[in-house]
Amino acid sequence: MTIAEILSNMIAYSNGNIHDIDHLIRVWTYAKTIGELECIDKDTQFILEVAAITHDIACPLCRKK
């Protein structure tokens, strides 16, 4: 799966919650930029970006509970 596909899936999972979508895009952008500036290897960059995109994946469930 590509970063674009993961990002698209997380946006869909956010179910239109603009705050959540804005937050995940901001965190991902910051993480991506930092990783690139630090010249980390390709695999580590991928892991960093996936972690940034999915870091709040439990929030919708937590709000329900």
Gaussian input, Z-matrix of N, CA and C with variables (Angstrom, degrees):
# hf/3-21g

backbone

0 1
 N
 C     1     B1
 C     2     B2     1     A1
 N     3     B3     2     A2     1     D1
 C     4     B4     3     A3     2     D2
 C     5     B5     4     A4     3     D3
 N     6     B6     5     A5     4     D4
 C     7     B7     6     A6     5     D5
 C     8     B8     7     A7     6     D6
 N     9     B9     8     A8     7     D7
 C    10    B10     9     A9     8     D8
 C    11    B11    10    A10     9     D9
 N    12    B12    11    A11    10    D10
 C    13    B13    12    A12    11    D11
 C    14    B14    13    A13    12    D12
 N    15    B15    14    A14    13    D13
 C    16    B16    15    A15    14    D14
 C    17    B17    16    A16    15    D15
 N    18    B18    17    A17    16    D16
 C    19    B19    18    A18    17    D17
 C    20    B20    19    A19    18    D18
 N    21    B21    20    A20    19    D19
 C    22    B22    21    A21    20    D20
 C    23    B23    22    A22    21    D21
 N    24    B24    23    A23    22    D22
 C    25    B25    24    A24    23    D23
 C    26    B26    25    A25    24    D24
 N    27    B27    26    A26    25    D25
 C    28    B28    27    A27    26    D26
 C    29    B29    28    A28    27    D27
 N    30    B30    29    A29    28    D28
 C    31    B31    30    A30    29    D29
 C    32    B32    31    A31    30    D30
 N    33    B33    32    A32    31    D31
 C    34    B34    33    A33    32    D32
 C    35    B35    34    A34    33    D33
 N    36    B36    35    A35    34    D34
 C    37    B37    36    A36    35    D35
 C    38    B38    37    A37    36    D36
 N    39    B39    38    A38    37    D37
 C    40    B40    39    A39    38    D38
 C    41    B41    40    A40    39    D39
 N    42    B42    41    A41    40    D40
 C    43    B43    42    A42    41    D41
 C    44    B44    43    A43    42    D42
 N    45    B45    44    A44    43    D43
 C    46    B46    45    A45    44    D44
 C    47    B47    46    A46    45    D45
 N    48    B48    47    A47    46    D46
 C    49    B49    48    A48    47    D47
 C    50    B50    49    A49    48    D48
 N    51    B51    50    A50    49    D49
 C    52    B52    51    A51    50    D50
 C    53    B53    52    A52    51    D51
 N    54    B54    53    A53    52    D52
 C    55    B55    54    A54    53    D53
 C    56    B56    55    A55    54    D54
 N    57    B57    56    A56    55    D55
 C    58    B58    57    A57    56    D56
 C    59    B59    58    A58    57    D57
 N    60    B60    59    A59    58    D58
 C    61    B61    60    A60    59    D59
 C    62    B62    61    A61    60    D60
 N    63    B63    62    A62    61    D61
 C    64    B64    63    A63    62    D62
 C    65    B65    64    A64    63    D63
 N    66    B66    65    A65    64    D64
 C    67    B67    66    A66    65    D65
 C    68    B68    67    A67    66    D66
 N    69    B69    68    A68    67    D67
 C    70    B70    69    A69    68    D68
 C    71    B71    70    A70    69    D69
 N    72    B72    71    A71    70    D70
 C    73    B73    72    A72    71    D71
 C    74    B74    73    A73    72    D72
 N    75    B75    74    A74    73    D73
 C    76    B76    75    A75    74    D74
 C    77    B77    76    A76    75    D75
 N    78    B78    77    A77    76    D76
 C    79    B79    78    A78    77    D77
 C    80    B80    79    A79    78    D78
 N    81    B81    80    A80    79    D79
 C    82    B82    81    A81    80    D80
 C    83    B83    82    A82    81    D81
 N    84    B84    83    A83    82    D82
 C    85    B85    84    A84    83    D83
 C    86    B86    85    A85    84    D84
 N    87    B87    86    A86    85    D85
 C    88    B88    87    A87    86    D86
 C    89    B89    88    A88    87    D87
 N    90    B90    89    A89    88    D88
 C    91    B91    90    A90    89    D89
 C    92    B92    91    A91    90    D90
 N    93    B93    92    A92    91    D91
 C    94    B94    93    A93    92    D92
 C    95    B95    94    A94    93    D93
 N    96    B96    95    A95    94    D94
 C    97    B97    96    A96    95    D95
 C    98    B98    97    A97    96    D96
 N    99    B99    98    A98    97    D97
 C   100   B100    99    A99    98    D98
 C   101   B101   100   A100    99    D99
 N   102   B102   101   A101   100   D100
 C   103   B103   102   A102   101   D101
 C   104   B104   103   A103   102   D102
 N   105   B105   104   A104   103   D103
 C   106   B106   105   A105   104   D104
 C   107   B107   106   A106   105   D105
 N   108   B108   107   A107   106   D106
 C   109   B109   108   A108   107   D107
 C   110   B110   109   A109   108   D108
 N   111   B111   110   A110   109   D109
 C   112   B112   111   A111   110   D110
 C   113   B113   112   A112   111   D111
 N   114   B114   113   A113   112   D112
 C   115   B115   114   A114   113   D113
 C   116   B116   115   A115   114   D114
 N   117   B117   116   A116   115   D115
 C   118   B118   117   A117   116   D116
 C   119   B119   118   A118   117   D117
 N   120   B120   119   A119   118   D118
 C   121   B121   120   A120   119   D119
 C   122   B122   121   A121   120   D120
 N   123   B123   122   A122   121   D121
 C   124   B124   123   A123   122   D122
 C   125   B125   124   A124   123   D123
 N   126   B126   125   A125   124   D124
 C   127   B127   126   A126   125   D125
 C   128   B128   127   A127   126   D126
 N   129   B129   128   A128   127   D127
 C   130   B130   129   A129   128   D128
 C   131   B131   130   A130   129   D129
 N   132   B132   131   A131   130   D130
 C   133   B133   132   A132   131   D131
 C   134   B134   133   A133   132   D132
 N   135   B135   134   A134   133   D133
 C   136   B136   135   A135   134   D134
 C   137   B137   136   A136   135   D135
 N   138   B138   137   A137   136   D136
 C   139   B139   138   A138   137   D137
 C   140   B140   139   A139   138   D138
 N   141   B141   140   A140   139   D139
 C   142   B142   141   A141   140   D140
 C   143   B143   142   A142   141   D141
 N   144   B144   143   A143   142   D142
 C   145   B145   144   A144   143   D143
 C   146   B146   145   A145   144   D144
 N   147   B147   146   A146   145   D145
 C   148   B148   147   A147   146   D146
 C   149   B149   148   A148   147   D147
 N   150   B150   149   A149   148   D148
 C   151   B151   150   A150   149   D149
 C   152   B152   151   A151   150   D150
 N   153   B153   152   A152   151   D151
 C   154   B154   153   A153   152   D152
 C   155   B155   154   A154   153   D153
 N   156   B156   155   A155   154   D154
 C   157   B157   156   A156   155   D155
 C   158   B158   157   A157   156   D156
 N   159   B159   158   A158   157   D157
 C   160   B160   159   A159   158   D158
 C   161   B161   160   A160   159   D159
 N   162   B162   161   A161   160   D160
 C   163   B163   162   A162   161   D161
 C   164   B164   163   A163   162   D162
 N   165   B165   164   A164   163   D163
 C   166   B166   165   A165   164   D164
 C   167   B167   166   A166   165   D165
 N   168   B168   167   A167   166   D166
 C   169   B169   168   A168   167   D167
 C   170   B170   169   A169   168   D168
 N   171   B171   170   A170   169   D169
 C   172   B172   171   A171   170   D170
 C   173   B173   172   A172   171   D171
 N   174   B174   173   A173   172   D172
 C   175   B175   174   A174   173   D173
 C   176   B176   175   A175   174   D174
 N   177   B177   176   A176   175   D175
 C   178   B178   177   A177   176   D176
 C   179   B179   178   A178   177   D177
 N   180   B180   179   A179   178   D178
 C   181   B181   180   A180   179   D179
 C   182   B182   181   A181   180   D180
 N   183   B183   182   A182   181   D181
 C   184   B184   183   A183   182   D182
 C   185   B185   184   A184   183   D183
 N   186   B186   185   A185   184   D184
 C   187   B187   186   A186   185   D185
 C   188   B188   187   A187   186   D186
 N   189   B189   188   A188   187   D187
 C   190   B190   189   A189   188   D188
 C   191   B191   190   A190   189   D189
 N   192   B192   191   A191   190   D190
 C   193   B193   192   A192   191   D191
 C   194   B194   193   A193   192   D192

   B1=1.4488
   B2=1.5329
   B3=1.3124
   B4=1.4666
   B5=1.5265
   B6=1.3254
   B7=1.4694
   B8=1.5284
   B9=1.3177
   B10=1.4645
   B11=1.5339
   B12=1.3194
   B13=1.4725
   B14=1.5309
   B15=1.3171
   B16=1.4639
   B17=1.5247
   B18=1.3202
   B19=1.4594
   B20=1.5272
   B21=1.3023
   B22=1.4695
   B23=1.5256
   B24=1.3223
   B25=1.4677
   B26=1.5214
   B27=1.3346
   B28=1.4725
   B29=1.5256
   B30=1.3155
   B31=1.4623
   B32=1.5171
   B33=1.3226
   B34=1.4669
   B35=1.5271
   B36=1.3333
   B37=1.4651
   B38=1.5207
   B39=1.3339
   B40=1.4683
   B41=1.5218
   B42=1.3099
   B43=1.4637
   B44=1.5353
   B45=1.3267
   B46=1.4481
   B47=1.5171
   B48=1.3273
   B49=1.4624
   B50=1.5370
   B51=1.3315
   B52=1.4584
   B53=1.5309
   B54=1.3232
   B55=1.4719
   B56=1.5214
   B57=1.3232
   B58=1.4661
   B59=1.5252
   B60=1.3317
   B61=1.4658
   B62=1.5260
   B63=1.3156
   B64=1.4564
   B65=1.5271
   B66=1.3266
   B67=1.4605
   B68=1.5301
   B69=1.3233
   B70=1.4695
   B71=1.5226
   B72=1.3365
   B73=1.4614
   B74=1.5222
   B75=1.3268
   B76=1.4725
   B77=1.5306
   B78=1.3241
   B79=1.4748
   B80=1.5209
   B81=1.3247
   B82=1.4628
   B83=1.5313
   B84=1.3332
   B85=1.4631
   B86=1.5230
   B87=1.3346
   B88=1.4603
   B89=1.5281
   B90=1.3191
   B91=1.4693
   B92=1.5261
   B93=1.3254
   B94=1.4649
   B95=1.5290
   B96=1.3129
   B97=1.4580
   B98=1.5288
   B99=1.3159
   B100=1.4667
   B101=1.5221
   B102=1.3276
   B103=1.4650
   B104=1.5150
   B105=1.3304
   B106=1.4648
   B107=1.5322
   B108=1.3307
   B109=1.4615
   B110=1.5316
   B111=1.3290
   B112=1.4674
   B113=1.5303
   B114=1.3289
   B115=1.4764
   B116=1.5296
   B117=1.3446
   B118=1.4647
   B119=1.5281
   B120=1.3151
   B121=1.4661
   B122=1.5310
   B123=1.3174
   B124=1.4639
   B125=1.5342
   B126=1.3132
   B127=1.4643
   B128=1.5259
   B129=1.3171
   B130=1.4626
   B131=1.5256
   B132=1.3196
   B133=1.4683
   B134=1.5282
   B135=1.3227
   B136=1.4657
   B137=1.5294
   B138=1.3213
   B139=1.4730
   B140=1.5174
   B141=1.3196
   B142=1.4603
   B143=1.5255
   B144=1.3200
   B145=1.4550
   B146=1.5285
   B147=1.3249
   B148=1.4648
   B149=1.5286
   B150=1.3206
   B151=1.4682
   B152=1.5203
   B153=1.3225
   B154=1.4643
   B155=1.5302
   B156=1.3173
   B157=1.4655
   B158=1.5207
   B159=1.3079
   B160=1.4679
   B161=1.5307
   B162=1.3176
   B163=1.4629
   B164=1.5329
   B165=1.3087
   B166=1.4738
   B167=1.5278
   B168=1.3107
   B169=1.4582
   B170=1.5401
   B171=1.3109
   B172=1.4601
   B173=1.5385
   B174=1.3178
   B175=1.4806
   B176=1.5342
   B177=1.3304
   B178=1.4652
   B179=1.5398
   B180=1.3221
   B181=1.4680
   B182=1.5262
   B183=1.3201
   B184=1.4663
   B185=1.5205
   B186=1.3126
   B187=1.4738
   B188=1.5301
   B189=1.3330
   B190=1.4715
   B191=1.5158
   B192=1.3353
   B193=1.4549
   B194=1.5061
   A1=108.34
   A2=115.64
   A3=120.28
   A4=110.70
   A5=115.54
   A6=120.77
   A7=109.19
   A8=117.11
   A9=120.60
   A10=111.44
   A11=117.45
   A12=121.16
   A13=110.72
   A14=117.21
   A15=121.18
   A16=109.92
   A17=116.39
   A18=120.98
   A19=110.89
   A20=116.55
   A21=121.38
   A22=111.34
   A23=116.78
   A24=120.95
   A25=111.94
   A26=116.58
   A27=119.19
   A28=111.60
   A29=117.36
   A30=120.27
   A31=109.21
   A32=117.54
   A33=121.09
   A34=110.54
   A35=116.88
   A36=122.10
   A37=111.45
   A38=116.75
   A39=121.19
   A40=112.31
   A41=116.33
   A42=122.68
   A43=112.72
   A44=116.05
   A45=120.58
   A46=115.84
   A47=118.01
   A48=120.96
   A49=108.15
   A50=115.23
   A51=121.41
   A52=112.33
   A53=116.76
   A54=119.96
   A55=110.43
   A56=117.35
   A57=121.05
   A58=111.61
   A59=116.52
   A60=120.69
   A61=110.18
   A62=117.11
   A63=121.38
   A64=110.46
   A65=116.53
   A66=121.44
   A67=110.99
   A68=117.71
   A69=118.84
   A70=111.28
   A71=117.49
   A72=119.45
   A73=110.87
   A74=117.12
   A75=119.83
   A76=111.44
   A77=116.99
   A78=120.56
   A79=109.83
   A80=117.19
   A81=120.89
   A82=110.97
   A83=117.09
   A84=121.15
   A85=111.05
   A86=117.06
   A87=120.17
   A88=111.07
   A89=116.57
   A90=120.52
   A91=110.93
   A92=116.96
   A93=121.71
   A94=110.15
   A95=116.79
   A96=121.74
   A97=111.31
   A98=116.92
   A99=120.61
   A100=110.37
   A101=116.95
   A102=120.45
   A103=112.29
   A104=116.09
   A105=119.65
   A106=111.62
   A107=116.92
   A108=119.97
   A109=112.29
   A110=115.90
   A111=120.75
   A112=112.00
   A113=116.32
   A114=122.28
   A115=112.86
   A116=116.10
   A117=118.76
   A118=109.64
   A119=115.99
   A120=119.83
   A121=110.78
   A122=115.61
   A123=123.63
   A124=112.56
   A125=117.70
   A126=121.13
   A127=111.63
   A128=117.05
   A129=121.24
   A130=110.48
   A131=116.99
   A132=121.29
   A133=110.16
   A134=116.06
   A135=120.58
   A136=110.33
   A137=116.98
   A138=121.39
   A139=110.41
   A140=117.24
   A141=121.79
   A142=111.10
   A143=116.95
   A144=120.83
   A145=111.74
   A146=117.70
   A147=120.47
   A148=110.26
   A149=116.91
   A150=120.54
   A151=110.83
   A152=116.97
   A153=120.90
   A154=110.88
   A155=116.55
   A156=120.77
   A157=111.53
   A158=117.05
   A159=120.79
   A160=114.12
   A161=118.48
   A162=120.72
   A163=113.90
   A164=118.81
   A165=121.42
   A166=112.49
   A167=117.58
   A168=121.45
   A169=112.55
   A170=118.14
   A171=120.98
   A172=113.52
   A173=117.33
   A174=119.83
   A175=114.10
   A176=120.21
   A177=118.38
   A178=112.69
   A179=116.60
   A180=119.59
   A181=111.49
   A182=115.93
   A183=120.28
   A184=111.30
   A185=117.72
   A186=120.72
   A187=111.26
   A188=115.96
   A189=119.57
   A190=111.13
   A191=116.12
   A192=120.30
   A193=110.06
   D1=141.16
   D2=-179.82
   D3=-89.99
   D4=165.95
   D5=176.05
   D6=-59.43
   D7=-42.79
   D8=-179.77
   D9=-60.31
   D10=-40.20
   D11=178.72
   D12=-67.78
   D13=-42.10
   D14=178.93
   D15=-63.87
   D16=-44.33
   D17=178.06
   D18=-61.32
   D19=-44.42
   D20=178.21
   D21=-60.98
   D22=-43.00
   D23=178.59
   D24=-64.27
   D25=-40.26
   D26=179.05
   D27=-69.17
   D28=-34.98
   D29=175.97
   D30=-64.28
   D31=-43.96
   D32=177.44
   D33=-63.39
   D34=-41.03
   D35=179.72
   D36=-64.03
   D37=-27.85
   D38=179.39
   D39=-70.72
   D40=-9.72
   D41=171.81
   D42=53.93
   D43=41.39
   D44=175.88
   D45=81.00
   D46=4.29
   D47=179.26
   D48=-74.67
   D49=101.59
   D50=-174.69
   D51=-59.69
   D52=-38.54
   D53=178.77
   D54=-60.68
   D55=-48.06
   D56=-179.75
   D57=-63.38
   D58=-42.35
   D59=-179.59
   D60=-64.78
   D61=-46.62
   D62=178.55
   D63=-59.49
   D64=-44.25
   D65=-178.92
   D66=-62.40
   D67=-48.32
   D68=-176.90
   D69=-65.85
   D70=-35.33
   D71=177.82
   D72=-68.33
   D73=-40.11
   D74=178.27
   D75=-64.49
   D76=-46.71
   D77=-179.63
   D78=-62.74
   D79=-44.05
   D80=179.37
   D81=-61.51
   D82=-44.09
   D83=-179.22
   D84=-62.50
   D85=-44.34
   D86=178.13
   D87=-62.71
   D88=-46.47
   D89=-179.19
   D90=-62.89
   D91=-44.55
   D92=179.02
   D93=-58.89
   D94=-46.82
   D95=-179.08
   D96=-62.90
   D97=-46.18
   D98=179.90
   D99=-61.71
   D100=-45.58
   D101=178.88
   D102=-59.45
   D103=-43.38
   D104=179.23
   D105=-66.15
   D106=-41.23
   D107=179.19
   D108=-66.55
   D109=-29.44
   D110=178.28
   D111=-84.76
   D112=-3.49
   D113=178.61
   D114=55.61
   D115=42.31
   D116=178.32
   D117=-72.94
   D118=159.23
   D119=-177.35
   D120=-68.62
   D121=162.38
   D122=-173.60
   D123=-56.86
   D124=-45.17
   D125=-178.64
   D126=-65.84
   D127=-42.53
   D128=178.64
   D129=-66.44
   D130=-38.03
   D131=177.28
   D132=-61.27
   D133=-42.62
   D134=178.99
   D135=-61.63
   D136=-47.54
   D137=179.53
   D138=-61.58
   D139=-43.38
   D140=178.46
   D141=-58.45
   D142=-46.07
   D143=-178.06
   D144=-68.35
   D145=-41.02
   D146=177.65
   D147=-63.30
   D148=-42.62
   D149=178.58
   D150=-62.29
   D151=-40.91
   D152=179.68
   D153=-64.87
   D154=-42.37
   D155=-178.53
   D156=-67.31
   D157=-38.85
   D158=-172.44
   D159=-100.03
   D160=6.07
   D161=-171.55
   D162=-61.59
   D163=-25.08
   D164=179.54
   D165=-110.28
   D166=27.15
   D167=-173.54
   D168=-60.26
   D169=-26.45
   D170=-178.14
   D171=-84.91
   D172=-9.76
   D173=-174.89
   D174=-56.50
   D175=-46.40
   D176=179.18
   D177=-58.34
   D178=-41.31
   D179=178.22
   D180=-66.21
   D181=-41.30
   D182=179.47
   D183=-62.50
   D184=-37.47
   D185=178.72
   D186=-64.20
   D187=-36.05
   D188=179.21
   D189=-67.19
   D190=-38.17
   D191=-177.19
   D192=-81.24

